[in-house]
């Protein structure tokens, strides 16, 4: 989709390291790189915001109060938020990798993997609502919100 352009918003060290990767993928001219901290503020307006593997690094309070509300505050009318995470299954045996991720997140970051109901509750607390939920063949879920 060569007509699309995007903004990579991340901490300054990540932004600096991203340049060579974006060049290797032949998209550097279509990706604006902006350094910042989504915990402090998201100073950018866009049509779509994408969080991949971010919420699982935070506990519920920080995920809502900081990250999701910062996204919501930055979003202009009509914008969407897409969350890509591995969701916890109903039964542990349905997705052992999700259970291992949950243990890893709790131990390393203090965050956790969540079920779809957990994510929906966080979204509601932040003034967002899920529009659609899909699952990829790799086990990740894609939650589109507004």
Secondary structure, DSSP 8 states (H G I E B T S, - for coil): -TT--EEEEE-HHHHHHHHHHHHHTT-GGGEEEEE--TTT------SEEEEES-GGGS-HHHIIIIIIHHHHHH--TT-EEEEEE----SSGGG-HHHHHHHHHHHHHTS-----HHHHHHHHHHTT--EEEEEE-TTS-EEEEE-
